[in-house]
Amino acid sequence: MKPLLEIRNVTKRFGGLTAVNDVSFLVHKGEILSVIGPNGAGKSTLFKLISSFLKTSSGMVLFRGDRISNLAPHTVARRGVVRTFQETTIFKSMTVRENIIVSHHLQSKASLFGFFIGSSAAKADEAKFGESADKIIQLLGLEPIADELASNLPQGHLRVLGMAIGLATDPQIILLDEPFAGLNHDETMRLVELVKRLRDERNVTVLLVEHDIPAVMKISNRIVVLNFGEKIAEGTPQEIQNNPKVIEAYLGSEDVAVGI
């Protein structure tokens, strides 16, 4: 089966520092793949390369067989590869629903001037985006806070709103940047189930970077492990749990609990 996303021999150098070194792996449609590794392993840099927020020094990223590396980030997003950020894409002065509606802008058929004068195309866009926002709100269980200002939301709800904003761009593959950071165990497990629902009900493939090992083991179909910018392992959660290189480089010792 042809992969949805291919990271092929990707390298990124910053002067004399090699942050990502000759990394390759495939992401298949419908799976949840996690990228893990210790601090400084190159995970965030790799995410920026995949979403084209950074240019590769060598190698390439392919989406559906077409090269997307080094294109403008908004072009990559329009093609269906969307990266979410922890909070930087959230308008704190808007409600949850307004944030989601605004995030449909990549799908706009009306021009900015059309929205200003209230053209028929703009009105059609607004109606379509409102309907889509309501479906996303229902999918993610945000109905009770749909009219709440984003500035009033606790961390867990902000994480879910970030995913909702990503969904509003109608992605084929969504890149989640540490979605469980700062959450307690119960909040993390609820978000794990929401991510699975995105995959199952919206047919969205998920690629995530995460430090929460129990959550990664519970949510992932496959895991890629980086260390010092290089891929040292790839496999199922069980294979990663039992991999000596991962235990040594990432977990430190065989006594560290990595399961659920």
N, C-alpha and C positions, 0 to 999 in steps of 0.2 A: 504494500500500500504506500502510495506517495505521501511523504510527510507534509503536514501543514506548514511547519516552520523548520528551517535548517540553519543551524549555526555551523559554519564551515571554516575551520582553521582560523578563527578570529583572534587577532592580536591587537593590543592597544599599548602604545608606549607614550610616556610623558617624559621627554628628554631621555635621561639614562635609566628611568624606571619603567619596567615592564609590568603593567597592572593586570593585563590579561594576556596569556601566552598560549597561542595555538589551540584554542578551545573549540571542540566540535561536539555536537549532539543534535538529535532530531526531536521534534515535538509533533506528536500525532493528533489528528482531529479527535476531540472528545475526551482527552486525558487531562489529568491534573499533574503537572510536573513541577517539582520544587528544586530550587537551587540553594544549597546550604554551604556553610564553610565558616571558619573562624573569622574574627574581625581582620580586615585587611586582605581577605582572600581574593577580592576582585568581583564580588557578587554585584554590588551596585554599579560598578563600571560596566560589567557585562550587560546589565539591564539597560543602561543608557546607550550602549552600542546597538542592542536589538531594536530599541525604539527610535534610534537615530538621533538621540540627543547628543551623542558623541560620534565622531567619525572614526572608523577603524584605521589602524596603521597598515594592516594586511588582513587577508581573509574576507569573508562576506557573510551576510545574512540573507537568506532566501525565504520568501513567503509565497506559497503555492508555486514554487519553481522560479519566481521572478526576484531579482535582486532588489532589496529595499534598504540595505546599508548605505549610509552617506546621503540618502535623500533628505529632504526637509521633513522634520518631525510631523508636521500637519499632513503631509502627503502620505506618510506611513500610517497615520491614524485614519485617514480617509479610506485607505485600502483595507482596514480592518484590524490592525495591530495597535492596541490602545494600552498605554501605560497609566496606571493610577498612581497618585501621590498621596501621602498621608493626610495633608490638610491644605496644601497650597492651592488646590483648585476649587476650594469651597469659599463661597461668598458669605461671610458671617452675618452680614446685614440683611440677607434674604432668608425666606423660609425654606424648609426642606423641599417642598414642591417647586418653588421658584428656582432653586438651584438646579433641580433636575431638568426643568423645562429649558432653562438657559443653555444647559449643556448639550442640547440637541443641535447647536448651531452648525455643526459640520454637515447636517442633513438639509440645511435651509435651501429652498429654491428661490425665495425672494431675496432681493438685494437689501443692503443696509438702508438705502433710501426708501425702498419699498416698505420696510418696517416703520420708518419714520412717518410716512404719509398714510400708512394703513392700507396698502394696496390689497387687491383680492388674493394675490399669491401669498402675501404676508399673513393675511387672516387665515388662509388655508393652512399655512405652516403652524401658526399658533394653535389652531384647533387640533391638528395632528400631534403636535408636541405635547399638548396638555393631555390628550388621550394616552399617549405613550408613557408619559410621566406617571399617570395614575396606575397603569399596569405594572410599572417598575416598583412603585410604592407598595402595591398589593403583594407582588412577588417577594419583596424583602421585608414585609411586615412593618412598614413604616407608617401605616394609616394613623395610629394614635399621635404621631408627632409631625404629620405632614404640614401643618400650619405653624409649627414652632420655628422661631428664628434659629439659624444654625449656631449663632453665638451662644445659645443657651444649652446646647447639646453636650452630654457627657462623652467621654472618649469612645466608648463602645458604639454609640449612635453615630458619631462622626466617621468611624471606620465604615459603617454600613452606608452612610451617605456618600462616602468616597467611591464605594463600589457602584452605587446607583448612578453617580455622575459618569462613571466609566461605561456603564450599560447604555446610557443615553446616546452614546456615539455609535451604537449598534455594532459592537466589535465582533470579529470572528475569533480572535484570541485576545485575552485580557491579561496584562502583566500586573500582578499585585505586589507592591513594594512593602514588605513587612506588615501585612494586614493585621497581625495579632499583637503587634508591639504595644505595650502599656496596658494590656487587658488582663483581667483576672481569669481564673480557670473557667468559670461558668460562661463568661462573656466570650472567651476564646472558643469553647465548644459550640456555642450558638453560632458563631461566625463560621466555624468549620462547616456546619450543616448548611449555612446560607451559601457558601462557596460551592458546595456540592449541588445545591439546588440551581445555581446559575448554570452549571455545566449540564445538568439533566433537563431542566425546563426551558432554558434559553439556547441550548446547543452551543454554549460558549466554551472554547478550550481555555485552560487556565495554566499560566506559568507564573510561579511566585518565588520570591526571595524571602526567606524567613529564618529567624534564630530560634524559634520555639520548637524544639525537637519533638516533643510529644505530639504537638499539633501537626507537624510535618509528617510524622509517621502515620497519623490517623487519616490524613487527607489525601496523601499522594498515591498516584499509580506508579510513578517512578521518581527517582531522586538523582540529581547530579551534584557531586561534591567538588568544591574548589578549595585549593590551598596554595597560597602564594601565587595566585593568578593562573594556576594550571588545574586541569581536571584530573583528579586522582581516583575517582570512582563514579560509576553510574549503575543503577539497577533498581530493583523493587525495594520497598522499605525493609523487608526481611534481609535481602542481600546486603544492604547498606549497614544494617545493624550488626551484621557478622563480618564486615570487611575490616581486616586488621589495619589497613592504611587509614581508614576513617577513624577507627578507635584511637589510633596513635596521634593522628594529625588534628582531628577535630574534637574528639571527646576526651583525650588525655590518658584514659586508662580503661581497662576492661570492666572496672567496677561501676562506671557511670551508667545510670539507667537511661536507656534510649527508647524504650517501648512505652506503650500506654498501659 
